[in-house]
Amino acid sequence: LILLLWTLVRNLLWGSLEQRQLVPLMLGIVGGLFVYEAVMCAAITRGIRLDREPPKWMWTQSVFVETLLPTIGLLILADSGVMTPYQALVAPVVLVYFLFIILSTLRLSPHLCMVTGVCSAGGYAFALIYTFRRYPEPADPGQAFTVPIYATYAVFLLLGGLTAGAVAARIRKHVLAALREAEMQRQVERLERDLDIAREIQQGLLPRRPPRLAGFDIAGWNKPADQTGGDYFDWQELPGERLVVSLADVTGHGIGPALVTAACRAYSRASFLGEEELGRLIDRIHRLLAEDLPSDRFVTFVAALVGTASEKINLLSAGHGPIFVYSAKDHCVLTRNADDLPFGVVPENQYGPAKEIEFRRGDMLVLITDGFFEWTNEAGEPFGIERLSESIRASHDLPAEKVIERIRADVLQFAGGTSQQDGSDRRGDQTDMKVLKKRCRVSSSAL
């Protein structure tokens, strides 16, 4: 458009009569090209809206039509009398070929860039042949170049198309890489939104308030390292002033373990409603869960049944340990190992019966996953079972929630700012903790 405006101004203000007579013809040719481009633009816009790629022949046709503009301009100038036919072959209109070659890189198609170069070189060669055949070569060598010199223009046009093709290939490579990165970013953002929703759902399955069981103080705490995790805790009030507390740890991280924990929780809550012995209930949970577990997953699970009518706890651990029991009488912390295999290791395994342990006034049961005692400091030394036991013993006279806070503070101070680790895969792992404490006095609490 800029070239057209400049040519019109030049011809109208300073041009000869012949040049002014060319103005309507030039307007008609360029106007026709504008109409064609408008139609192409509409077709491409419609294709984008319908997510449909225009046919390849349309692109090739567009290249051919565009390169006709300078070719027609050369033929008009050769016959116009404004300049000699041989001067027309080196007129500024030849540069319009290069303009279209440069713009062809925006199609991001090396093939179409090369086609533009071929059509440009072919159009110029046609004008060259037309001129030398129609008009006699001037006798004065200063009025025209030799054929090889004119042919050099066609060669440069062809080389321009090949160069544009190489440039378009590089641009296309970077554009496609940027598109892949943008698409990956969109997928990551979509996945993060889904994980956030899954996290909200999983956190919503955790108990929202401590249970009300006379003589006991209970509290729990959970913090997944990722959006979702494979640890959970739960408690369920049962008839006869009884309560069952449970904690599970599913191998792995992410959505898969989160789904397993949801299934484990559902099976547990449904099974604990039965009046059977705790070992049989856990055996039923295992049979139900084993059918759903993938071959590379297993679940450690522990459950404790307490009641106001007894000074004992029914406890059974399927692969989960250690379990910490604080004895107020001896002012010491005992650790118990797992009673049986984790869920899913041996599908036909049978669990039970549950173990009975003394649980008197002031005693405390602490169920915890491995995120705490495997947490290492800068020297690579884990917090360990002994330090955790001492932290529990030192906080024996605190309310349940304060016991959790004390243990967390001790671990964080020991870690010294290092990230939490999981011994199985060295990734950040979530941690669950549950403390169940037999009241020493009315003001005490349980975790």
C-alpha positions as CSV (number, residue, x, y, z in Angstrom):
1,L,0.0,0.0,0.0
2,I,2.9,2.4,0.8
3,L,4.5,1.6,-2.5
4,L,1.2,2.2,-4.3
5,L,0.6,5.6,-2.6
6,W,4.1,6.7,-3.4
7,T,3.8,5.7,-7.0
8,L,0.5,7.6,-7.3
9,V,1.8,10.7,-5.7
10,R,4.9,10.6,-7.9
11,N,3.0,10.1,-11.1
12,L,0.3,12.7,-10.4
13,L,2.7,15.4,-9.2
14,W,5.8,14.9,-11.2
15,G,5.0,12.3,-13.8
16,S,4.6,12.7,-17.5
17,L,1.3,12.3,-19.4
18,E,2.0,8.7,-20.0
19,Q,2.7,8.1,-16.3
20,R,-0.6,9.8,-15.3
21,Q,-2.4,7.6,-17.8
22,L,-1.2,4.5,-16.0
23,V,-2.8,5.6,-12.7
24,P,-6.3,4.1,-13.3
25,L,-4.7,0.9,-14.5
26,M,-2.5,0.6,-11.5
27,L,-5.5,1.3,-9.2
28,G,-7.5,-1.4,-10.9
29,I,-4.7,-4.0,-10.6
30,V,-3.8,-3.2,-7.0
31,G,-7.5,-2.9,-6.1
32,G,-8.2,-6.3,-7.5
33,L,-5.3,-7.7,-5.4
34,F,-6.8,-6.1,-2.3
35,V,-10.2,-7.7,-3.0
36,Y,-8.5,-11.1,-3.4
37,E,-6.6,-10.7,-0.2
38,A,-9.8,-9.7,1.6
39,V,-11.5,-12.9,0.4
40,M,-8.5,-15.0,1.5
41,C,-8.6,-13.3,4.9
42,A,-12.3,-14.1,5.3
43,A,-11.7,-17.7,4.3
44,I,-8.8,-18.1,6.8
45,T,-10.8,-16.4,9.6
46,R,-13.7,-18.8,9.0
47,G,-11.3,-21.7,9.0
48,I,-9.9,-20.6,12.4
49,R,-13.4,-20.2,13.8
50,L,-14.3,-23.7,12.6
51,D,-10.9,-25.1,13.6
52,R,-10.5,-26.3,10.0
53,E,-7.3,-25.9,8.1
54,P,-7.7,-24.3,4.6
55,P,-6.7,-26.7,1.7
56,K,-3.0,-26.6,0.6
57,W,-3.9,-25.6,-2.9
58,M,-5.4,-22.3,-1.6
59,W,-2.1,-21.3,-0.1
60,T,-0.2,-22.1,-3.4
61,Q,-2.9,-20.2,-5.4
62,S,-2.4,-17.2,-3.1
63,V,1.4,-17.2,-3.7
64,F,0.8,-17.3,-7.5
65,V,-1.7,-14.5,-7.5
66,E,0.5,-12.2,-5.3
67,T,3.6,-12.7,-7.4
68,L,1.5,-11.8,-10.5
69,L,1.3,-8.2,-9.3
70,P,5.0,-7.3,-10.0
71,T,5.0,-9.4,-13.2
72,I,2.0,-7.5,-14.6
73,G,3.7,-4.3,-13.5
74,L,6.8,-5.2,-15.5
75,L,4.7,-6.0,-18.6
76,I,2.7,-2.8,-18.4
77,L,5.9,-0.7,-18.0
78,A,7.5,-2.4,-20.9
79,D,4.6,-1.5,-23.2
80,S,3.7,1.9,-21.7
81,G,6.4,4.1,-23.3
82,V,7.2,5.7,-19.9
83,M,10.6,4.1,-20.2
84,T,12.3,1.8,-22.5
85,P,11.3,-1.9,-22.3
86,Y,14.8,-2.8,-21.0
87,Q,14.7,-0.1,-18.4
88,A,11.4,-1.6,-17.2
89,L,13.2,-4.8,-16.4
90,V,15.3,-3.1,-13.7
91,A,12.5,-0.7,-12.5
92,P,11.7,-0.5,-8.7
93,V,8.6,-2.7,-9.3
94,V,11.1,-5.6,-9.3
95,L,11.6,-5.0,-5.6
96,V,7.9,-6.0,-5.0
97,Y,9.0,-9.6,-5.6
98,F,11.3,-9.4,-2.6
99,L,8.5,-7.8,-0.5
100,F,6.3,-10.9,-1.1
101,I,9.2,-13.2,-0.5
102,I,9.9,-11.6,2.9
103,L,6.2,-11.7,3.8
104,S,6.0,-15.3,2.8
105,T,8.0,-16.3,6.0
106,L,4.9,-15.4,8.0
107,R,3.2,-18.4,6.7
108,L,5.7,-20.5,8.6
109,S,5.9,-22.9,5.7
110,P,9.4,-23.4,4.1
111,H,7.6,-25.0,1.1
112,L,5.4,-22.0,0.4
113,C,8.5,-19.7,0.8
114,M,10.3,-21.7,-1.9
115,V,7.2,-21.6,-4.1
116,T,7.1,-17.8,-3.7
117,G,10.8,-17.7,-4.9
118,V,10.0,-20.0,-7.8
119,C,7.0,-18.0,-8.9
120,S,8.9,-14.7,-8.5
121,A,11.8,-16.0,-10.5
122,G,9.4,-17.5,-13.1
123,G,7.4,-14.3,-13.4
124,Y,10.5,-12.2,-13.9
125,A,11.9,-14.7,-16.4
126,F,8.6,-14.5,-18.3
127,A,8.8,-10.7,-18.4
128,L,12.4,-11.0,-19.6
129,I,11.6,-13.4,-22.4
130,Y,8.5,-11.3,-23.4
131,T,10.7,-8.1,-23.6
132,F,13.5,-9.6,-25.6
133,R,11.1,-11.3,-28.1
134,R,8.8,-8.3,-28.5
135,Y,11.3,-5.5,-28.7
136,P,14.5,-5.5,-30.7
137,E,17.6,-5.2,-28.6
138,P,18.9,-1.6,-28.8
139,A,22.0,-0.9,-30.8
140,D,23.5,1.2,-28.0
141,P,25.0,-1.1,-25.4
142,G,24.4,1.6,-22.7
143,Q,20.6,1.3,-23.0
144,A,20.4,-2.3,-22.0
145,F,22.2,-5.0,-20.1
146,T,23.1,-8.4,-21.6
147,V,20.7,-11.3,-21.0
148,P,22.9,-13.0,-18.4
149,I,22.8,-9.8,-16.2
150,Y,19.0,-9.7,-16.4
151,A,18.9,-13.4,-15.7
152,T,20.9,-12.7,-12.5
153,Y,17.8,-11.0,-11.1
154,A,15.8,-14.2,-11.6
155,V,18.5,-16.2,-9.8
156,F,18.5,-13.8,-6.9
157,L,14.7,-14.1,-6.6
158,L,15.1,-17.8,-6.6
159,L,17.8,-17.6,-3.9
160,G,15.6,-15.2,-2.0
161,G,12.8,-17.8,-1.9
162,L,15.2,-20.5,-0.7
163,T,16.6,-18.2,2.0
164,A,13.1,-17.3,3.1
165,G,12.3,-21.0,3.3
166,A,15.3,-21.6,5.7
167,V,14.3,-18.6,7.8
168,A,10.7,-19.8,8.0
169,A,11.9,-23.3,9.1
170,R,13.8,-21.7,12.0
171,I,10.8,-19.5,12.9
172,R,8.4,-22.4,12.7
173,K,10.6,-24.5,15.0
174,H,10.6,-21.8,17.7
175,V,6.9,-21.1,17.3
176,L,6.0,-24.8,17.6
177,A,8.3,-25.0,20.7
178,A,6.5,-22.0,22.2
179,L,3.1,-23.5,21.4
180,R,4.1,-26.8,23.0
181,E,5.3,-25.0,26.1
182,A,2.1,-22.9,26.2
183,E,0.0,-26.1,25.8
184,M,2.1,-27.8,28.5
185,Q,1.6,-24.8,30.8
186,R,-2.2,-24.9,30.2
187,Q,-2.2,-28.6,31.0
188,V,-0.1,-28.0,34.2
189,E,-2.5,-25.3,35.3
190,R,-5.5,-27.5,34.6
191,L,-3.9,-30.3,36.5
192,E,-3.1,-28.0,39.4
193,R,-6.7,-26.9,39.5
194,D,-7.8,-30.5,39.5
195,L,-5.3,-31.4,42.3
196,D,-6.5,-28.4,44.3
197,I,-10.1,-29.7,44.0
198,A,-8.9,-33.2,45.0
199,R,-7.0,-31.7,47.9
200,E,-10.1,-29.9,49.1
201,I,-12.1,-33.1,48.8
202,Q,-9.5,-35.2,50.6
203,Q,-9.1,-32.7,53.4
204,G,-12.8,-32.6,53.7
205,L,-12.8,-36.3,54.5
206,L,-10.6,-35.7,57.6
207,P,-12.4,-35.3,61.0
208,R,-13.4,-31.6,61.5
209,R,-13.7,-31.8,65.3
210,P,-12.5,-34.0,68.1
211,P,-14.9,-36.8,69.2
212,R,-16.8,-36.6,72.4
213,L,-15.9,-39.5,74.5
214,A,-16.0,-39.1,78.3
215,G,-12.6,-39.5,79.9
216,F,-10.6,-39.2,76.7
217,D,-9.0,-36.3,74.8
218,I,-8.3,-36.8,71.2
219,A,-6.8,-34.6,68.4
220,G,-5.3,-35.2,65.0
221,W,-3.2,-33.3,62.4
222,N,-2.4,-33.8,58.8
223,K,-0.2,-32.0,56.3
224,P,0.3,-33.4,52.8
225,A,3.5,-32.3,51.0
226,D,1.8,-32.4,47.6
227,Q,-1.7,-31.3,46.8
228,T,-2.9,-34.8,47.6
229,G,-1.3,-37.5,49.6
230,G,-1.6,-41.1,50.7
231,D,-2.0,-40.6,54.5
232,Y,-5.2,-40.1,56.4
233,F,-6.6,-40.5,59.9
234,D,-10.1,-40.9,61.2
235,W,-12.2,-41.6,64.2
236,Q,-15.7,-43.0,64.5
237,E,-18.0,-43.0,67.5
238,L,-19.7,-46.4,68.1
239,P,-22.6,-47.4,70.3
240,G,-21.9,-48.1,73.9
241,E,-19.7,-45.1,74.5
242,R,-17.0,-46.6,72.3
243,L,-14.7,-45.1,69.8
244,V,-12.5,-46.5,67.1
245,V,-9.5,-44.5,65.8
246,S,-7.6,-45.4,62.7
247,L,-4.7,-44.2,60.6
248,A,-3.5,-45.4,57.2
249,D,-0.4,-44.8,55.0
250,V,-0.7,-45.6,51.3
251,T,2.6,-46.0,49.3
252,G,3.2,-43.3,46.7
253,H,2.1,-39.7,46.1
254,G,-0.5,-37.9,44.1
255,I,-4.0,-38.8,42.9
256,G,-3.6,-42.6,42.9
257,P,-2.8,-42.9,46.6
258,A,-5.4,-40.3,47.4
259,L,-8.1,-42.4,45.7
260,V,-6.9,-45.4,47.7
261,T,-7.2,-43.5,50.9
262,A,-10.7,-42.5,50.1
263,A,-11.6,-46.2,49.4
264,C,-9.9,-47.3,52.6
265,R,-11.7,-44.8,54.6
266,A,-15.1,-45.7,53.1
267,Y,-14.5,-49.5,53.7
268,S,-13.3,-48.8,57.3
269,R,-16.3,-46.6,58.3
270,A,-18.7,-49.2,56.8
271,S,-17.0,-52.1,58.5
272,F,-16.6,-50.5,61.9
273,L,-20.3,-50.3,62.3
274,G,-20.4,-54.0,62.8
275,E,-20.4,-55.5,66.3
276,E,-17.6,-58.0,65.6
277,E,-14.2,-58.3,67.1
278,L,-11.7,-55.6,65.9
279,G,-9.4,-58.2,64.2
280,R,-12.3,-59.5,62.1
281,L,-13.3,-56.0,61.1
282,I,-9.8,-55.2,59.9
283,D,-9.7,-58.5,58.1
284,R,-12.9,-57.5,56.3
285,I,-11.4,-54.1,55.4
286,H,-8.3,-55.9,53.9
287,R,-10.4,-58.2,51.8
288,L,-12.4,-55.4,50.4
289,L,-9.4,-53.2,49.7
290,A,-7.2,-55.9,48.3
291,E,-9.6,-56.2,45.3
292,D,-9.0,-52.6,44.4
293,L,-5.3,-52.2,45.1
294,P,-2.9,-52.2,42.1
295,S,-0.1,-54.7,42.3
296,D,2.4,-51.9,43.1
297,R,0.5,-50.5,46.0
298,F,0.0,-51.5,49.6
299,V,-1.4,-49.8,52.7
300,T,-0.2,-49.8,56.3
301,F,-3.2,-49.5,58.6
302,V,-3.7,-49.3,62.4
303,A,-6.9,-49.1,64.4
304,A,-7.5,-48.8,68.1
305,L,-10.9,-49.4,69.9
306,V,-11.5,-47.7,73.2
307,G,-14.4,-47.3,75.5
308,T,-15.4,-45.7,78.8
309,A,-16.2,-49.0,80.4
310,S,-12.7,-50.5,80.1
311,E,-9.1,-49.5,81.0
312,K,-7.8,-51.4,78.0
313,I,-7.4,-50.6,74.3
314,N,-7.9,-53.1,71.5
315,L,-5.1,-52.4,69.0
316,L,-4.2,-54.0,65.8
317,S,-1.6,-52.8,63.2
318,A,-1.4,-54.1,59.7
319,G,2.2,-53.2,58.8
320,H,2.1,-49.8,60.5
321,G,4.7,-48.9,63.1
322,P,6.2,-47.9,65.3
323,I,3.2,-47.1,67.6
324,F,4.0,-45.0,70.7
325,V,2.3,-45.7,74.0
326,Y,3.1,-43.4,77.0
327,S,2.7,-44.9,80.4
328,A,1.9,-42.4,83.1
329,K,2.7,-45.0,85.8
330,D,6.3,-45.6,84.6
331,H,6.7,-42.2,82.9
332,C,8.2,-43.8,79.8
333,V,7.3,-44.3,76.2
334,L,6.9,-47.8,74.8
335,T,7.1,-48.5,71.1
336,R,5.1,-51.3,69.5
337,N,5.8,-52.8,66.1
338,A,3.3,-53.9,63.5
339,D,1.2,-57.0,64.3
340,D,0.8,-58.2,60.7
341,L,1.5,-57.5,57.1
342,P,0.3,-54.3,55.3
343,F,-2.9,-54.5,53.3
344,G,-2.4,-55.7,49.7
345,V,1.0,-57.5,50.3
346,V,-0.6,-61.0,50.6
347,P,-4.3,-60.8,49.5
348,E,-5.2,-64.1,51.2
349,N,-3.7,-63.1,54.5
350,Q,-6.0,-63.2,57.6
351,Y,-5.8,-60.6,60.4
352,G,-6.6,-60.8,64.1
353,P,-7.3,-61.1,66.8
354,A,-6.5,-57.6,68.2
355,K,-4.1,-57.1,71.0
356,E,-5.2,-55.7,74.4
357,I,-3.0,-53.1,76.1
358,E,-3.4,-51.4,79.5
359,F,-4.6,-47.8,79.2
360,R,-5.1,-46.0,82.5
361,R,-5.5,-42.4,83.5
362,G,-2.8,-40.2,82.1
363,D,-1.6,-42.8,79.5
364,M,-1.3,-41.6,75.9
365,L,-1.4,-43.4,72.5
366,V,0.4,-41.7,69.6
367,L,-0.2,-42.9,66.0
368,I,2.1,-41.2,63.5
369,T,3.2,-41.8,59.9
370,D,6.9,-41.8,59.0
371,G,7.2,-38.2,57.8
372,F,8.4,-37.0,61.2
373,F,10.9,-39.5,62.5
374,E,12.5,-39.8,59.0
375,W,13.0,-36.0,58.7
376,T,16.7,-35.4,58.5
377,N,18.9,-32.4,59.4
378,E,21.6,-30.8,57.3
379,A,24.0,-33.6,58.3
380,G,21.6,-36.2,56.9
381,E,20.8,-37.5,60.4
382,P,17.1,-38.5,60.9
383,F,15.0,-37.3,63.8
384,G,14.6,-40.9,64.7
385,I,12.4,-43.0,67.1
386,E,14.3,-42.1,70.2
387,R,14.0,-38.3,69.8
388,L,10.4,-38.7,69.0
389,S,9.8,-40.9,72.1
390,E,11.5,-38.3,74.2
391,S,9.4,-35.5,72.7
392,I,6.3,-37.5,73.5
393,R,7.5,-38.2,77.1
394,A,8.4,-34.5,77.7
395,S,4.9,-33.4,76.6
396,H,2.9,-35.9,78.6
397,D,1.2,-33.3,80.8
398,L,0.1,-31.1,77.9
399,P,-3.3,-31.1,76.2
400,A,-3.6,-33.3,73.0
401,E,-3.3,-30.4,70.6
402,K,-0.3,-29.0,72.4
403,V,1.4,-32.4,72.2
404,I,1.2,-32.2,68.5
405,E,2.5,-28.7,68.5
406,R,5.4,-29.7,70.8
407,I,6.4,-32.6,68.6
408,R,6.2,-30.5,65.4
409,A,8.3,-27.8,67.0
410,D,11.0,-30.3,68.2
411,V,11.2,-31.8,64.7
412,L,11.4,-28.5,62.9
413,Q,14.1,-27.3,65.3
414,F,16.1,-30.4,64.7
415,A,15.7,-30.3,60.9
416,G,17.0,-26.7,60.8
417,G,15.2,-25.8,57.6
418,T,15.8,-28.9,55.6
419,S,12.9,-30.2,53.4
420,Q,10.9,-33.1,54.6
421,Q,11.9,-36.5,53.2
422,D,10.3,-39.9,52.7
423,G,12.7,-42.8,53.1
424,S,11.1,-44.8,50.3
425,D,11.7,-42.3,47.4
426,R,13.4,-39.3,49.0
427,R,10.5,-37.0,48.1
428,G,8.6,-34.8,50.4
429,D,6.0,-36.9,52.2
430,Q,2.9,-36.0,54.1
431,T,2.6,-36.6,57.8
432,D,-0.4,-37.6,59.9
433,M,-0.4,-37.7,63.7
434,K,-3.0,-38.8,66.1
435,V,-2.8,-38.7,69.9
436,L,-5.3,-40.4,72.2
437,K,-4.9,-39.6,75.9
438,K,-6.7,-40.9,78.9
439,R,-7.7,-37.9,80.9
440,C,-5.7,-37.2,84.1
441,R,-7.9,-34.3,85.0
442,V,-10.9,-32.5,83.6
443,S,-8.9,-29.8,82.0
444,S,-6.5,-32.1,80.1
445,S,-7.0,-33.0,76.5
446,A,-6.3,-35.9,74.1
447,L,-4.7,-36.0,70.7
